Amino acid sequence: MKITRKVDYGLRALLYLSSQPMSRPVILREISEETKIPRQFLAKILLNLMKEGLVRSHRGSQGGFLLAKPAREISFLEVFEAINGPLAINRCLSDDYRCECGSSCGIKEVWSKAQQNLTDVLVNTTLADLAHQA
């Protein structure tokens, strides 16, 4: 499993927003320049994050983007799933996949444990955790 560039960029953009005052909307150009994310790609990512309720936008001369809730309330898992959908490190762990091996497959158990460990790390890591390190 690879973390997509879209998820990486989404996290970087949200981390940048989390470093700004909650009352200060940040324009797309500034986020793009400060995070080194291509502007058009960033616009699509931010639109997606807005639809998922992680980012708000304000129009006008004082407009821009803000976090929709405090950084301590936004986990990495929430960002990942807002962009990529439910986490599944293997297709056999997807809700909609029917494995031909059934319950006799020991491999699924290993993938399941690995996914649970990854989920635990992502759900317990918030934007605020990394914002303090910057």
N, CA, C and O atoms as CSV, one atom per row, in Angstrom:
chain,resi,resn,atom,element,x,y,z
A,1,MET,N,N,0.840,-1.179,0.000
A,1,MET,CA,C,0.000,0.000,0.000
A,1,MET,C,C,0.883,1.238,0.000
A,1,MET,O,O,1.879,1.305,0.720
A,2,LYS,N,N,0.514,2.199,-0.800
A,2,LYS,CA,C,1.217,3.477,-0.843
A,2,LYS,C,C,0.261,4.579,-0.408
A,2,LYS,O,O,-0.927,4.555,-0.727
A,3,ILE,N,N,0.799,5.535,0.322
A,3,ILE,CA,C,0.036,6.742,0.621
A,3,ILE,C,C,0.116,7.589,-0.637
A,3,ILE,O,O,1.210,7.904,-1.105
A,4,THR,N,N,-1.019,7.957,-1.184
A,4,THR,CA,C,-1.037,8.696,-2.441
A,4,THR,C,C,-0.495,10.114,-2.261
A,4,THR,O,O,-0.477,10.666,-1.160
A,5,ARG,N,N,-0.067,10.666,-3.357
A,5,ARG,CA,C,0.395,12.058,-3.350
A,5,ARG,C,C,-0.748,12.979,-2.918
A,5,ARG,O,O,-0.522,13.986,-2.246
A,6,LYS,N,N,-1.964,12.628,-3.305
A,6,LYS,CA,C,-3.131,13.430,-2.948
A,6,LYS,C,C,-3.295,13.496,-1.421
A,6,LYS,O,O,-3.563,14.564,-0.870
A,7,VAL,N,N,-3.134,12.360,-0.748
A,7,VAL,CA,C,-3.226,12.326,0.716
A,7,VAL,C,C,-2.070,13.116,1.327
A,7,VAL,O,O,-2.274,13.901,2.253
A,8,ASP,N,N,-0.869,12.912,0.817
A,8,ASP,CA,C,0.293,13.631,1.316
A,8,ASP,C,C,0.088,15.136,1.175
A,8,ASP,O,O,0.326,15.884,2.124
A,9,TYR,N,N,-0.344,15.578,0.019
A,9,TYR,CA,C,-0.589,17.003,-0.204
A,9,TYR,C,C,-1.718,17.514,0.698
A,9,TYR,O,O,-1.632,18.615,1.242
A,10,GLY,N,N,-2.760,16.724,0.850
A,10,GLY,CA,C,-3.867,17.129,1.720
A,10,GLY,C,C,-3.394,17.348,3.151
A,10,GLY,O,O,-3.763,18.333,3.792
A,11,LEU,N,N,-2.582,16.434,3.643
A,11,LEU,CA,C,-2.042,16.579,4.995
A,11,LEU,C,C,-1.133,17.800,5.100
A,11,LEU,O,O,-1.206,18.548,6.075
A,12,ARG,N,N,-0.285,18.002,4.104
A,12,ARG,CA,C,0.615,19.161,4.126
A,12,ARG,C,C,-0.166,20.468,4.123
A,12,ARG,O,O,0.173,21.400,4.852
A,13,ALA,N,N,-1.207,20.535,3.306
A,13,ALA,CA,C,-2.030,21.755,3.248
A,13,ALA,C,C,-2.732,21.988,4.582
A,13,ALA,O,O,-2.768,23.116,5.073
A,14,LEU,N,N,-3.284,20.944,5.165
A,14,LEU,CA,C,-3.980,21.092,6.442
A,14,LEU,C,C,-3.004,21.437,7.569
A,14,LEU,O,O,-3.341,22.209,8.467
A,15,LEU,N,N,-1.812,20.876,7.522
A,15,LEU,CA,C,-0.810,21.243,8.526
A,15,LEU,C,C,-0.448,22.727,8.413
A,15,LEU,O,O,-0.267,23.411,9.420
A,16,TYR,N,N,-0.345,23.211,7.173
A,16,TYR,CA,C,-0.062,24.637,6.999
A,16,TYR,C,C,-1.206,25.476,7.569
A,16,TYR,O,O,-0.972,26.452,8.282
A,17,LEU,N,N,-2.441,25.091,7.250
A,17,LEU,CA,C,-3.593,25.831,7.790
A,17,LEU,C,C,-3.620,25.775,9.317
A,17,LEU,O,O,-4.004,26.746,9.970
A,18,SER,N,N,-3.213,24.639,9.882
A,18,SER,CA,C,-3.235,24.511,11.337
A,18,SER,C,C,-2.181,25.401,12.005
A,18,SER,O,O,-2.273,25.685,13.199
A,19,SER,N,N,-1.188,25.836,11.240
A,19,SER,CA,C,-0.156,26.716,11.797
A,19,SER,C,C,-0.577,28.182,11.755
A,19,SER,O,O,0.131,29.050,12.266
A,20,GLN,N,N,-1.724,28.455,11.149
A,20,GLN,CA,C,-2.226,29.822,11.027
A,20,GLN,C,C,-3.308,30.064,12.084
A,20,GLN,O,O,-3.925,29.115,12.567
A,21,PRO,N,N,-3.540,31.331,12.445
A,21,PRO,CA,C,-4.641,31.618,13.372
A,21,PRO,C,C,-5.974,31.143,12.776
A,21,PRO,O,O,-6.210,31.301,11.578
A,22,MET,N,N,-6.838,30.564,13.611
A,22,MET,CA,C,-8.123,30.025,13.147
A,22,MET,C,C,-9.001,31.107,12.499
A,22,MET,O,O,-9.899,30.792,11.718
A,23,SER,N,N,-8.742,32.361,12.821
A,23,SER,CA,C,-9.575,33.441,12.288
A,23,SER,C,C,-9.033,34.022,10.985
A,23,SER,O,O,-9.651,34.920,10.414
A,24,ARG,N,N,-7.889,33.528,10.502
A,24,ARG,CA,C,-7.268,34.090,9.305
A,24,ARG,C,C,-7.404,33.160,8.117
A,24,ARG,O,O,-6.709,32.147,8.031
A,25,PRO,N,N,-8.311,33.506,7.186
A,25,PRO,CA,C,-8.399,32.707,5.959
A,25,PRO,C,C,-7.099,32.837,5.153
A,25,PRO,O,O,-6.515,33.918,5.070
A,26,VAL,N,N,-6.662,31.738,4.570
A,26,VAL,CA,C,-5.411,31.713,3.813
A,26,VAL,C,C,-5.747,31.458,2.348
A,26,VAL,O,O,-6.460,30.510,2.020
A,27,ILE,N,N,-5.227,32.312,1.474
A,27,ILE,CA,C,-5.532,32.164,0.049
A,27,ILE,C,C,-4.794,30.966,-0.551
A,27,ILE,O,O,-3.746,30.544,-0.062
A,28,LEU,N,N,-5.368,30.446,-1.605
A,28,LEU,CA,C,-4.834,29.269,-2.277
A,28,LEU,C,C,-3.374,29.467,-2.684
A,28,LEU,O,O,-2.548,28.577,-2.479
A,29,ARG,N,N,-3.055,30.609,-3.249
A,29,ARG,CA,C,-1.693,30.879,-3.710
A,29,ARG,C,C,-0.688,30.749,-2.570
A,29,ARG,O,O,0.380,30.164,-2.750
A,30,GLU,N,N,-1.019,31.286,-1.408
A,30,GLU,CA,C,-0.108,31.208,-0.263
A,30,GLU,C,C,0.098,29.754,0.175
A,30,GLU,O,O,1.228,29.330,0.414
A,31,ILE,N,N,-0.978,29.006,0.277
A,31,ILE,CA,C,-0.851,27.599,0.681
A,31,ILE,C,C,0.017,26.857,-0.323
A,31,ILE,O,O,0.910,26.098,0.052
A,32,SER,N,N,-0.253,27.085,-1.600
A,32,SER,CA,C,0.498,26.426,-2.664
A,32,SER,C,C,1.991,26.756,-2.588
A,32,SER,O,O,2.836,25.864,-2.664
A,33,GLU,N,N,2.302,28.031,-2.438
A,33,GLU,CA,C,3.709,28.452,-2.396
A,33,GLU,C,C,4.424,27.940,-1.155
A,33,GLU,O,O,5.571,27.500,-1.234
A,34,GLU,N,N,3.755,27.995,-0.013
A,34,GLU,CA,C,4.391,27.594,1.246
A,34,GLU,C,C,4.559,26.081,1.365
A,34,GLU,O,O,5.485,25.613,2.029
A,35,THR,N,N,3.685,25.324,0.738
A,35,THR,CA,C,3.744,23.864,0.848
A,35,THR,C,C,4.340,23.196,-0.381
A,35,THR,O,O,4.545,21.982,-0.399
A,36,LYS,N,N,4.617,23.994,-1.413
A,36,LYS,CA,C,5.177,23.471,-2.676
A,36,LYS,C,C,4.238,22.470,-3.348
A,36,LYS,O,O,4.682,21.478,-3.927
A,37,ILE,N,N,2.929,22.745,-3.263
A,37,ILE,CA,C,1.913,21.907,-3.904
A,37,ILE,C,C,1.405,22.656,-5.131
A,37,ILE,O,O,1.035,23.825,-5.024
A,38,PRO,N,N,1.378,22.002,-6.306
A,38,PRO,CA,C,0.847,22.670,-7.495
A,38,PRO,C,C,-0.568,23.220,-7.242
A,38,PRO,O,O,-1.435,22.515,-6.725
A,39,ARG,N,N,-0.779,24.464,-7.607
A,39,ARG,CA,C,-2.003,25.190,-7.279
A,39,ARG,C,C,-3.276,24.490,-7.763
A,39,ARG,O,O,-4.238,24.376,-7.003
A,40,GLN,N,N,-3.297,24.026,-9.001
A,40,GLN,CA,C,-4.517,23.394,-9.527
A,40,GLN,C,C,-4.833,22.095,-8.794
A,40,GLN,O,O,-5.994,21.799,-8.512
A,41,PHE,N,N,-3.802,21.329,-8.492
A,41,PHE,CA,C,-3.989,20.076,-7.760
A,41,PHE,C,C,-4.476,20.374,-6.343
A,41,PHE,O,O,-5.363,19.694,-5.827
A,42,LEU,N,N,-3.892,21.392,-5.724
A,42,LEU,CA,C,-4.287,21.801,-4.385
A,42,LEU,C,C,-5.743,22.242,-4.351
A,42,LEU,O,O,-6.469,21.906,-3.416
A,43,ALA,N,N,-6.173,22.983,-5.353
A,43,ALA,CA,C,-7.569,23.444,-5.396
A,43,ALA,C,C,-8.534,22.259,-5.377
A,43,ALA,O,O,-9.550,22.301,-4.685
A,44,LYS,N,N,-8.223,21.207,-6.130
A,44,LYS,CA,C,-9.077,20.019,-6.156
A,44,LYS,C,C,-9.081,19.313,-4.804
A,44,LYS,O,O,-10.126,18.857,-4.340
A,45,ILE,N,N,-7.918,19.226,-4.177
A,45,ILE,CA,C,-7.812,18.575,-2.875
A,45,ILE,C,C,-8.602,19.354,-1.827
A,45,ILE,O,O,-9.336,18.764,-1.034
A,46,LEU,N,N,-8.453,20.680,-1.822
A,46,LEU,CA,C,-9.175,21.495,-0.849
A,46,LEU,C,C,-10.681,21.413,-1.058
A,46,LEU,O,O,-11.440,21.426,-0.088
A,47,LEU,N,N,-11.117,21.329,-2.291
A,47,LEU,CA,C,-12.542,21.168,-2.576
A,47,LEU,C,C,-13.052,19.862,-1.963
A,47,LEU,O,O,-14.121,19.828,-1.354
A,48,ASN,N,N,-12.289,18.811,-2.129
A,48,ASN,CA,C,-12.633,17.515,-1.549
A,48,ASN,C,C,-12.693,17.605,-0.024
A,48,ASN,O,O,-13.622,17.084,0.593
A,49,LEU,N,N,-11.715,18.259,0.577
A,49,LEU,CA,C,-11.684,18.398,2.033
A,49,LEU,C,C,-12.820,19.275,2.542
A,49,LEU,O,O,-13.292,19.092,3.664
A,50,MET,N,N,-13.260,20.224,1.725
A,50,MET,CA,C,-14.419,21.040,2.085
A,50,MET,C,C,-15.681,20.172,2.101
A,50,MET,O,O,-16.487,20.257,3.027
A,51,LYS,N,N,-15.845,19.347,1.081
A,51,LYS,CA,C,-17.008,18.468,1.011
A,51,LYS,C,C,-17.087,17.530,2.203
A,51,LYS,O,O,-18.176,17.150,2.632
A,52,GLU,N,N,-15.932,17.159,2.738
A,52,GLU,CA,C,-15.869,16.232,3.872
A,52,GLU,C,C,-15.893,16.954,5.225
A,52,GLU,O,O,-15.817,16.315,6.274
A,53,GLY,N,N,-15.998,18.287,5.195
A,53,GLY,CA,C,-16.143,19.050,6.424
A,53,GLY,C,C,-14.864,19.308,7.206
A,53,GLY,O,O,-14.920,19.601,8.400
A,54,LEU,N,N,-13.715,19.206,6.552
A,54,LEU,CA,C,-12.449,19.458,7.237
A,54,LEU,C,C,-11.933,20.873,7.002
A,54,LEU,O,O,-11.129,21.389,7.779
A,55,VAL,N,N,-12.404,21.496,5.920
A,55,VAL,CA,C,-11.956,22.842,5.536
A,55,VAL,C,C,-13.188,23.687,5.220
A,55,VAL,O,O,-14.188,23.187,4.704
A,56,ARG,N,N,-13.094,24.962,5.537
A,56,ARG,CA,C,-14.120,25.942,5.152
A,56,ARG,C,C,-13.465,26.967,4.240
A,56,ARG,O,O,-12.249,27.154,4.264
A,57,SER,N,N,-14.286,27.624,3.440
A,57,SER,CA,C,-13.740,28.695,2.611
A,57,SER,C,C,-14.610,29.933,2.745
A,57,SER,O,O,-15.810,29.857,3.009
A,58,HIS,N,N,-13.961,31.077,2.552
A,58,HIS,CA,C,-14.644,32.363,2.552
A,58,HIS,C,C,-14.293,33.056,1.252
A,58,HIS,O,O,-13.134,33.071,0.836
A,59,ARG,N,N,-15.289,33.624,0.621
A,59,ARG,CA,C,-15.073,34.353,-0.635
A,59,ARG,C,C,-14.782,35.815,-0.357
A,59,ARG,O,O,-14.987,36.311,0.750
A,60,GLY,N,N,-14.305,36.484,-1.379
A,60,GLY,CA,C,-14.086,37.918,-1.289
A,60,GLY,C,C,-12.639,38.287,-1.048
A,60,GLY,O,O,-11.753,37.433,-1.007
A,61,SER,N,N,-12.421,39.586,-0.887
A,61,SER,CA,C,-11.053,40.096,-0.755
A,61,SER,C,C,-10.378,39.612,0.533
A,61,SER,O,O,-9.151,39.522,0.588
A,62,GLN,N,N,-11.140,39.309,1.536
A,62,GLN,CA,C,-10.592,38.781,2.792
A,62,GLN,C,C,-10.813,37.270,2.892
A,62,GLN,O,O,-10.769,36.693,3.978
A,63,GLY,N,N,-11.050,36.650,1.745
A,63,GLY,CA,C,-11.383,35.228,1.716
A,63,GLY,C,C,-10.175,34.320,1.723
A,63,GLY,O,O,-9.024,34.758,1.722
A,64,GLY,N,N,-10.483,33.043,1.731
A,64,GLY,CA,C,-9.449,32.026,1.722
A,64,GLY,C,C,-9.961,30.771,2.404
A,64,GLY,O,O,-11.168,30.562,2.520
A,65,PHE,N,N,-9.038,29.944,2.852
A,65,PHE,CA,C,-9.368,28.657,3.458
A,65,PHE,C,C,-8.975,28.633,4.929
A,65,PHE,O,O,-7.971,29.219,5.334
A,66,LEU,N,N,-9.792,27.941,5.716
A,66,LEU,CA,C,-9.543,27.749,7.144
A,66,LEU,C,C,-9.885,26.310,7.507
A,66,LEU,O,O,-10.653,25.651,6.806
A,67,LEU,N,N,-9.318,25.833,8.596
A,67,LEU,CA,C,-9.751,24.543,9.110
A,67,LEU,C,C,-11.201,24.680,9.576
A,67,LEU,O,O,-11.588,25.723,10.103
A,68,ALA,N,N,-11.994,23.644,9.387
A,68,ALA,CA,C,-13.392,23.679,9.799
A,68,ALA,C,C,-13.546,23.365,11.281
A,68,ALA,O,O,-14.593,23.633,11.871
A,69,LYS,N,N,-12.509,22.799,11.880
A,69,LYS,CA,C,-12.517,22.500,13.310
A,69,LYS,C,C,-11.082,22.549,13.802
A,69,LYS,O,O,-10.153,22.558,12.994
A,70,PRO,N,N,-10.884,22.582,15.114
A,70,PRO,CA,C,-9.511,22.676,15.648
A,70,PRO,C,C,-8.618,21.526,15.188
A,70,PRO,O,O,-9.081,20.404,14.987
A,71,ALA,N,N,-7.339,21.826,15.029
A,71,ALA,CA,C,-6.365,20.846,14.553
A,71,ALA,C,C,-6.305,19.610,15.448
A,71,ALA,O,O,-6.024,18.514,14.963
A,72,ARG,N,N,-6.561,19.767,16.726
A,72,ARG,CA,C,-6.523,18.625,17.657
A,72,ARG,C,C,-7.680,17.658,17.412
A,72,ARG,O,O,-7.671,16.538,17.923
A,73,GLU,N,N,-8.671,18.082,16.638
A,73,GLU,CA,C,-9.832,17.239,16.349
A,73,GLU,C,C,-9.774,16.609,14.958
A,73,GLU,O,O,-10.722,15.939,14.549
A,74,ILE,N,N,-8.690,16.811,14.234
A,74,ILE,CA,C,-8.559,16.250,12.887
A,74,ILE,C,C,-7.438,15.228,12.890
A,74,ILE,O,O,-6.262,15.576,12.996
A,75,SER,N,N,-7.817,13.958,12.771
A,75,SER,CA,C,-6.819,12.886,12.768
A,75,SER,C,C,-6.317,12.632,11.351
A,75,SER,O,O,-6.971,12.975,10.366
A,76,PHE,N,N,-5.148,12.026,11.280
A,76,PHE,CA,C,-4.605,11.648,9.981
A,76,PHE,C,C,-5.540,10.655,9.285
A,76,PHE,O,O,-5.690,10.696,8.064
A,77,LEU,N,N,-6.162,9.769,10.053
A,77,LEU,CA,C,-7.087,8.813,9.443
A,77,LEU,C,C,-8.264,9.534,8.801
A,77,LEU,O,O,-8.702,9.166,7.711
A,78,GLU,N,N,-8.773,10.549,9.468
A,78,GLU,CA,C,-9.891,11.320,8.926
A,78,GLU,C,C,-9.511,11.972,7.595
A,78,GLU,O,O,-10.306,11.981,6.656
A,79,VAL,N,N,-8.317,12.508,7.519
A,79,VAL,CA,C,-7.846,13.134,6.281
A,79,VAL,C,C,-7.677,12.071,5.197
A,79,VAL,O,O,-8.131,12.245,4.067
A,80,PHE,N,N,-7.015,10.963,5.557
A,80,PHE,CA,C,-6.812,9.868,4.607
A,80,PHE,C,C,-8.147,9.422,4.020
A,80,PHE,O,O,-8.290,9.325,2.801
A,81,GLU,N,N,-9.121,9.152,4.881
A,81,GLU,CA,C,-10.406,8.634,4.406
A,81,GLU,C,C,-11.224,9.693,3.675
A,81,GLU,O,O,-12.024,9.354,2.803
A,82,ALA,N,N,-11.040,10.961,4.010
A,82,ALA,CA,C,-11.739,12.030,3.283
A,82,ALA,C,C,-11.266,12.085,1.835
A,82,ALA,O,O,-12.037,12.420,0.935
A,83,ILE,N,N,-10.007,11.757,1.616
A,83,ILE,CA,C,-9.431,11.834,0.276
A,83,ILE,C,C,-9.506,10.502,-0.461
A,83,ILE,O,O,-9.855,10.466,-1.641
A,84,ASN,N,N,-9.180,9.407,0.222
A,84,ASN,CA,C,-9.075,8.097,-0.436
A,84,ASN,C,C,-10.236,7.153,-0.178
A,84,ASN,O,O,-10.353,6.134,-0.859
A,85,GLY,N,N,-11.089,7.456,0.775
A,85,GLY,CA,C,-12.121,6.513,1.164
A,85,GLY,C,C,-11.593,5.602,2.268
A,85,GLY,O,O,-10.493,5.817,2.778
A,86,PRO,N,N,-12.366,4.595,2.636
A,86,PRO,CA,C,-11.989,3.736,3.759
A,86,PRO,C,C,-10.613,3.084,3.571
A,86,PRO,O,O,-10.248,2.665,2.472
A,87,LEU,N,N,-9.874,3.012,4.665
A,87,LEU,CA,C,-8.549,2.411,4.655
A,87,LEU,C,C,-8.666,0.902,4.511
A,87,LEU,O,O,-9.381,0.255,5.275
A,88,ALA,N,N,-7.970,0.346,3.542
A,88,ALA,CA,C,-7.867,-1.105,3.369
A,88,ALA,C,C,-6.500,-1.379,2.754
A,88,ALA,O,O,-6.253,-1.028,1.600
A,89,ILE,N,N,-5.608,-2.008,3.525
A,89,ILE,CA,C,-4.264,-2.232,3.002
A,89,ILE,C,C,-4.220,-3.373,1.996
A,89,ILE,O,O,-3.233,-3.537,1.278
A,90,ASN,N,N,-5.284,-4.157,1.944
A,90,ASN,CA,C,-5.403,-5.218,0.948
A,90,ASN,C,C,-6.870,-5.321,0.562
A,90,ASN,O,O,-7.749,-5.059,1.382
A,91,ARG,N,N,-7.131,-5.691,-0.648
A,91,ARG,CA,C,-8.521,-5.738,-1.111
A,91,ARG,C,C,-9.374,-6.706,-0.307
A,91,ARG,O,O,-10.592,-6.540,-0.237
A,92,CYS,N,N,-8.751,-7.724,0.308
A,92,CYS,CA,C,-9.537,-8.672,1.090
A,92,CYS,C,C,-10.095,-8.040,2.364
A,92,CYS,O,O,-10.954,-8.631,3.018
A,93,LEU,N,N,-9.620,-6.851,2.725
A,93,LEU,CA,C,-10.123,-6.155,3.907
A,93,LEU,C,C,-11.181,-5.118,3.559
A,93,LEU,O,O,-11.731,-4.471,4.451
A,94,SER,N,N,-11.471,-4.956,2.281
A,94,SER,CA,C,-12.511,-4.036,1.844
A,94,SER,C,C,-13.878,-4.650,2.120
A,94,SER,O,O,-14.069,-5.858,1.978
A,95,ASP,N,N,-14.813,-3.816,2.511
A,95,ASP,CA,C,-16.159,-4.294,2.816
A,95,ASP,C,C,-16.843,-4.963,1.637
A,95,ASP,O,O,-17.632,-5.892,1.814
A,96,ASP,N,N,-16.546,-4.497,0.443
A,96,ASP,CA,C,-17.255,-4.992,-0.737
A,96,ASP,C,C,-16.528,-6.116,-1.475
A,96,ASP,O,O,-16.940,-6.487,-2.574
A,97,TYR,N,N,-15.462,-6.665,-0.899
A,97,TYR,CA,C,-14.701,-7.713,-1.581
A,97,TYR,C,C,-15.049,-9.081,-1.010
A,97,TYR,O,O,-15.062,-9.272,0.206
A,98,ARG,N,N,-15.327,-10.020,-1.890
A,98,ARG,CA,C,-15.615,-11.405,-1.508
A,98,ARG,C,C,-14.422,-12.264,-1.893
A,98,ARG,O,O,-14.182,-12.501,-3.077
A,99,CYS,N,N,-13.677,-12.729,-0.906
A,99,CYS,CA,C,-12.482,-13.530,-1.157
A,99,CYS,C,C,-12.874,-14.979,-1.457
A,99,CYS,O,O,-13.706,-15.572,-0.770
A,100,GLU,N,N,-12.260,-15.519,-2.486
A,100,GLU,CA,C,-12.544,-16.906,-2.865
A,100,GLU,C,C,-11.971,-17.915,-1.867
A,100,GLU,O,O,-12.361,-19.083,-1.875
A,101,CYS,N,N,-11.053,-17.474,-1.012
A,101,CYS,CA,C,-10.451,-18.375,-0.022
A,101,CYS,C,C,-11.340,-18.572,1.201
A,101,CYS,O,O,-11.180,-19.539,1.945
A,102,GLY,N,N,-12.267,-17.658,1.400
A,102,GLY,CA,C,-13.151,-17.768,2.557
A,102,GLY,C,C,-12.414,-17.573,3.871
A,102,GLY,O,O,-11.438,-16.826,3.938
A,103,SER,N,N,-12.881,-18.245,4.912
A,103,SER,CA,C,-12.307,-18.058,6.235
A,103,SER,C,C,-11.076,-18.918,6.482
A,103,SER,O,O,-10.483,-18.850,7.558
A,104,SER,N,N,-10.682,-19.727,5.502
A,104,SER,CA,C,-9.527,-20.616,5.685
A,104,SER,C,C,-8.190,-19.931,5.401
A,104,SER,O,O,-7.143,-20.567,5.512
A,105,CYS,N,N,-8.206,-18.671,5.044
A,105,CYS,CA,C,-6.977,-17.963,4.669
A,105,CYS,C,C,-6.336,-17.308,5.891
A,105,CYS,O,O,-6.941,-16.445,6.527
A,106,GLY,N,N,-5.127,-17.714,6.213
A,106,GLY,CA,C,-4.394,-17.120,7.329
A,106,GLY,C,C,-3.777,-15.783,6.996
A,106,GLY,O,O,-3.437,-15.008,7.889
A,107,ILE,N,N,-3.631,-15.513,5.722
A,107,ILE,CA,C,-3.010,-14.251,5.299
A,107,ILE,C,C,-3.877,-13.063,5.703
A,107,ILE,O,O,-3.364,-12.029,6.130
A,108,LYS,N,N,-5.178,-13.213,5.567
A,108,LYS,CA,C,-6.087,-12.117,5.898
A,108,LYS,C,C,-5.910,-11.681,7.352
A,108,LYS,O,O,-6.014,-10.494,7.659
A,109,GLU,N,N,-5.649,-12.615,8.232
A,109,GLU,CA,C,-5.458,-12.293,9.642
A,109,GLU,C,C,-4.240,-11.384,9.837
A,109,GLU,O,O,-4.274,-10.450,10.638
A,110,VAL,N,N,-3.166,-11.666,9.096
A,110,VAL,CA,C,-1.964,-10.836,9.179
A,110,VAL,C,C,-2.260,-9.436,8.656
A,110,VAL,O,O,-1.897,-8.444,9.287
A,111,TRP,N,N,-2.924,-9.355,7.494
A,111,TRP,CA,C,-3.269,-8.048,6.929
A,111,TRP,C,C,-4.174,-7.283,7.888
A,111,TRP,O,O,-4.036,-6.070,8.052
A,112,SER,N,N,-5.081,-7.985,8.507
A,112,SER,CA,C,-6.011,-7.344,9.437
A,112,SER,C,C,-5.272,-6.739,10.637
A,112,SER,O,O,-5.571,-5.618,11.049
A,113,LYS,N,N,-4.306,-7.480,11.195
A,113,LYS,CA,C,-3.510,-6.955,12.312
A,113,LYS,C,C,-2.684,-5.747,11.875
A,113,LYS,O,O,-2.596,-4.752,12.595
A,114,ALA,N,N,-2.083,-5.841,10.698
A,114,ALA,CA,C,-1.280,-4.725,10.179
A,114,ALA,C,C,-2.155,-3.498,9.974
A,114,ALA,O,O,-1.761,-2.383,10.317
A,115,GLN,N,N,-3.344,-3.704,9.412
A,115,GLN,CA,C,-4.248,-2.579,9.186
A,115,GLN,C,C,-4.692,-1.967,10.510
A,115,GLN,O,O,-4.793,-0.745,10.618
A,116,GLN,N,N,-4.956,-2.790,11.511
A,116,GLN,CA,C,-5.368,-2.266,12.810
A,116,GLN,C,C,-4.258,-1.425,13.428
A,116,GLN,O,O,-4.527,-0.376,14.012
A,117,ASN,N,N,-3.017,-1.875,13.305
A,117,ASN,CA,C,-1.890,-1.098,13.834
A,117,ASN,C,C,-1.759,0.238,13.114
A,117,ASN,O,O,-1.549,1.271,13.750
A,118,LEU,N,N,-1.883,0.219,11.793
A,118,LEU,CA,C,-1.819,1.455,11.016
A,118,LEU,C,C,-2.974,2.379,11.391
A,118,LEU,O,O,-2.781,3.580,11.582
A,119,THR,N,N,-4.164,1.817,11.495
A,119,THR,CA,C,-5.335,2.606,11.877
A,119,THR,C,C,-5.119,3.263,13.232
A,119,THR,O,O,-5.440,4.438,13.410
A,120,ASP,N,N,-4.579,2.517,14.185
A,120,ASP,CA,C,-4.320,3.065,15.521
A,120,ASP,C,C,-3.377,4.265,15.460
A,120,ASP,O,O,-3.614,5.276,16.121
A,121,VAL,N,N,-2.314,4.156,14.673
A,121,VAL,CA,C,-1.367,5.267,14.540
A,121,VAL,C,C,-2.051,6.473,13.900
A,121,VAL,O,O,-1.909,7.596,14.383
A,122,LEU,N,N,-2.790,6.246,12.819
A,122,LEU,CA,C,-3.422,7.351,12.096
A,122,LEU,C,C,-4.535,8.017,12.900
A,122,LEU,O,O,-4.685,9.237,12.849
A,123,VAL,N,N,-5.307,7.241,13.633
A,123,VAL,CA,C,-6.410,7.812,14.404
A,123,VAL,C,C,-5.894,8.564,15.633
A,123,VAL,O,O,-6.546,9.488,16.119
A,124,ASN,N,N,-4.724,8.164,16.130
A,124,ASN,CA,C,-4.162,8.804,17.314
A,124,ASN,C,C,-3.163,9.909,16.997
A,124,ASN,O,O,-2.547,10.465,17.906
A,125,THR,N,N,-2.999,10.228,15.725
A,125,THR,CA,C,-2.133,11.325,15.306
A,125,THR,C,C,-3.013,12.424,14.730
A,125,THR,O,O,-3.734,12.204,13.757
A,126,THR,N,N,-2.954,13.592,15.325
A,126,THR,CA,C,-3.755,14.712,14.844
A,126,THR,C,C,-2.870,15.768,14.205
A,126,THR,O,O,-1.647,15.742,14.341
A,127,LEU,N,N,-3.496,16.680,13.517
A,127,LEU,CA,C,-2.746,17.792,12.935
A,127,LEU,C,C,-2.010,18.573,14.014
A,127,LEU,O,O,-0.892,19.041,13.798
A,128,ALA,N,N,-2.642,18.711,15.176
A,128,ALA,CA,C,-2.018,19.465,16.282
A,128,ALA,C,C,-0.726,18.784,16.743
A,128,ALA,O,O,0.216,19.468,17.142
A,129,ASP,N,N,-0.667,17.463,16.695
A,129,ASP,CA,C,0.537,16.749,17.110
A,129,ASP,C,C,1.730,17.166,16.261
A,129,ASP,O,O,2.821,17.371,16.793
A,130,LEU,N,N,1.546,17.293,14.964
A,130,LEU,CA,C,2.649,17.668,14.088
A,130,LEU,C,C,2.844,19.170,14.021
A,130,LEU,O,O,3.961,19.630,13.785
A,131,ALA,N,N,1.810,19.933,14.219
A,131,ALA,CA,C,1.939,21.385,14.173
A,131,ALA,C,C,2.882,21.876,15.258
A,131,ALA,O,O,3.581,22.871,15.065
A,132,HIS,N,N,2.913,21.193,16.399
A,132,HIS,CA,C,3.806,21.586,17.496
A,132,HIS,C,C,5.262,21.274,17.177
A,132,HIS,O,O,6.168,21.858,17.772
A,133,GLN,N,N,5.492,20.350,16.235
A,133,GLN,CA,C,6.856,19.975,15.875
A,133,GLN,C,C,7.450,20.905,14.835
A,133,GLN,O,O,8.669,20.967,14.675
A,134,ALA,N,N,6.592,21.631,14.126
A,134,ALA,CA,C,7.066,22.488,13.035
A,134,ALA,C,C,7.768,23.720,13.552
A,134,ALA,O,O,8.227,24.546,12.762
